[in-house]
Amino acid sequence: MSSLGPRLRRFPHQRPRLSLLLAVLVVEVVGASGAVFTASGLVSWYGTLQRPEFAPPDWVFGPVWTTLFALMGVAVWLVWRRLDSPRMDRRAGAALVVFCIHFAVNVAWSAAFFGLQSVELGLAVIVVLLALILLTIGAFYRVDRRAALLLLPYLLWVSFAVYLNYQFWVLN
């Protein structure tokens, strides 16, 4: 079991395509887990809310999130590749921990907003999420600038989502 760490550190270099695919798939699957909450709240509750003027149609969210999760997966892979660098291993490890914490809050937003059907709690969670995205970008930047840049569309989308969540709160 103790050899698992070094193997995981070398895996992105030994099997780059497979490890990239694995990183993207894991991020997609974990990200999609929030859809469990979204599906239940979407049918019974979301349709009853007064929508902000700039709210995109519901069909937009699936392709946008799928694309953002794919970009996050590539970013995670770029940071994962730096785990075997003596100079970067601590930074890369810390950046991946920050990413995981931020990602848990990403899923928690769906649970708060749709699962608990709480616009207020959703707003509180998404503000925390925005701050954690900024921390993740900073942590990734210190390891691999490309990884940080890949998170910028996500930052923009969640910034827009903060505005939408706030408008839902104002209107409802």
C-alpha positions in Angstrom: 0.0 0.0 0.0 2.9 2.4 0.7 4.0 2.1 -2.9 0.6 3.5 -4.1 1.8 7.1 -3.6 4.8 6.9 -5.9 2.8 4.9 -8.4 0.1 7.6 -8.5 2.8 10.3 -8.9 4.4 8.5 -11.9 1.2 7.4 -13.6 0.5 10.7 -15.5 4.0 10.4 -17.0 3.9 6.7 -17.7 0.4 6.7 -19.2 -0.3 10.3 -20.2 -3.4 9.7 -22.3 -5.0 7.3 -19.9 -4.3 9.5 -16.9 -5.7 12.5 -18.7 -8.8 10.6 -19.6 -9.1 9.3 -16.0 -8.8 12.8 -14.6 -11.4 14.2 -16.9 -13.8 11.3 -16.3 -13.5 11.5 -12.5 -14.2 15.2 -12.5 -17.1 14.7 -14.9 -18.6 12.0 -12.7 -18.1 13.8 -9.4 -19.4 17.0 -11.0 -22.5 15.2 -12.4 -23.3 13.9 -9.0 -24.9 17.3 -8.2 -27.4 16.5 -10.9 -29.1 14.2 -8.4 -30.2 17.2 -6.4 -30.9 19.3 -9.5 -33.2 16.7 -11.0 -35.4 16.5 -8.0 -35.6 20.2 -7.4 -36.0 21.1 -11.1 -39.2 19.3 -11.6 -41.0 20.1 -8.3 -39.7 23.6 -7.4 -37.5 25.5 -9.8 -40.3 26.0 -12.3 -42.3 27.8 -9.7 -39.7 30.5 -9.2 -39.8 33.8 -10.9 -36.7 33.8 -13.2 -34.3 36.6 -13.6 -34.3 38.4 -16.9 -30.8 37.1 -17.9 -31.4 33.5 -16.9 -30.4 31.2 -19.7 -32.8 28.5 -20.9 -32.5 25.2 -18.9 -30.9 23.3 -21.8 -27.8 25.5 -21.7 -26.6 24.3 -18.3 -25.8 20.7 -19.3 -23.4 21.5 -22.1 -21.8 24.4 -20.2 -21.2 22.3 -17.1 -19.9 19.3 -19.1 -17.4 21.6 -20.9 -16.3 23.3 -17.6 -15.9 19.9 -15.9 -13.7 18.7 -18.8 -11.5 21.9 -18.5 -11.3 21.3 -14.8 -10.2 17.7 -15.4 -7.4 18.8 -17.7 -6.3 21.3 -15.2 -6.3 18.7 -12.4 -4.2 16.4 -14.7 -1.7 19.2 -15.3 -1.2 19.7 -11.6 -1.2 15.9 -11.0 1.7 15.6 -13.4 3.7 18.0 -11.1 3.4 15.7 -8.1 6.6 13.9 -9.1 8.7 17.1 -9.2 10.8 17.5 -6.1 10.3 21.3 -6.3 6.6 21.2 -6.9 5.3 18.1 -5.1 4.1 20.0 -2.0 2.6 22.8 -4.0 0.9 20.4 -6.3 -0.4 18.3 -3.5 -1.8 21.4 -1.7 -3.4 22.6 -4.9 -5.1 19.3 -5.4 -6.4 19.4 -1.8 -7.8 22.9 -2.4 -9.4 21.7 -5.6 -11.1 18.8 -3.8 -12.5 21.1 -1.1 -13.7 23.5 -3.7 -15.3 20.7 -5.7 -17.2 19.5 -2.6 -18.6 23.0 -2.2 -19.5 23.0 -5.9 -21.7 19.8 -5.4 -23.0 21.3 -2.1 -24.5 24.2 -4.1 -26.7 21.9 -6.0 -27.8 20.2 -2.7 -28.5 23.6 -1.1 -30.3 25.3 -4.0 -32.1 22.4 -5.6 -32.1 19.6 -3.0 -33.1 21.8 -0.1 -34.9 24.2 -2.4 -33.3 27.2 -0.6 -32.3 30.2 -2.7 -30.8 31.8 0.4 -28.6 28.9 1.3 -27.7 28.5 -2.3 -26.5 32.1 -2.4 -24.4 31.6 0.7 -22.8 28.5 -0.7 -22.1 29.9 -4.1 -20.4 33.0 -2.6 -18.1 30.6 -0.7 -17.6 28.6 -3.9 -16.5 31.7 -5.8 -13.9 32.4 -3.1 -12.7 28.8 -3.3 -12.4 29.0 -7.1 -10.2 32.0 -6.7 -8.1 30.1 -4.1 -7.9 27.1 -6.5 -6.8 29.2 -9.4 -4.1 30.8 -7.2 -2.9 27.4 -6.0 -2.9 26.0 -9.5 -1.1 29.1 -10.8 1.8 28.4 -8.5 2.1 24.9 -9.9 1.2 25.2 -13.6 -0.1 28.4 -15.1 -1.9 26.6 -17.9 -4.0 24.8 -15.2 -5.0 28.1 -13.7 -6.0 29.5 -17.1 -8.2 26.5 -17.8 -10.2 27.5 -14.7 -11.0 31.0 -15.9 -14.1 30.1 -17.9 -15.4 28.3 -14.8 -14.7 31.4 -12.7 -16.6 33.5 -15.2 -19.6 31.1 -15.3 -19.8 30.9 -11.5 -19.5 34.7 -11.3 -22.6 34.8 -13.6 -24.3 32.1 -11.5 -23.7 34.2 -8.3 -25.5 37.1 -10.0 -28.3 34.7 -11.1 -28.6 33.2 -7.7 -28.8 36.7 -6.1 -31.5 37.7 -8.6 -33.5 34.6 -7.8 -33.2 35.6 -4.1 -34.4 39.2 -4.9 -37.3 38.0 -7.0 -38.5 35.2 -4.8 
